[in-house]
Amino acid sequence: MSLLHLPGHSPGSIGFYFTSTALLFCGDVIMRESIGRTDLPGGSYEVLKQSIQKKVYALPESVTLLSGHGPKTTVAWEKKYNPFVPYEN
């Protein structure tokens, strides 16, 4: 298990990445075709976007994302369909 620091929704946002099962428990960082709120104290859209683009999108595309809200998704799906955080090669 790896702990990923994923600030943006809140300064202390984290994800738990289980390489053996290709699962990322990501809380309110990223959800199916959406992202967590950034309008609360300590939140920042730009910081959240960087966390997702540099850390979440860097994971294998087959990784399943389990968020705090909504259905599960994958890194591949979010790279293609998330309108809030475009995938940049």
PyMOL commands that set and color helices and strands:
alter all, ss='L'
color gray80, all
select helices_A, chain A and resi 45-56+75-81
alter helices_A, ss='H'
color red, helices_A
select strands_A, chain A and resi 2-5+14-18+23-27+30-31+34-35+64-67+73-74
alter strands_A, ss='S'
color yellow, strands_A
deselect
rebuild
show_as cartoon
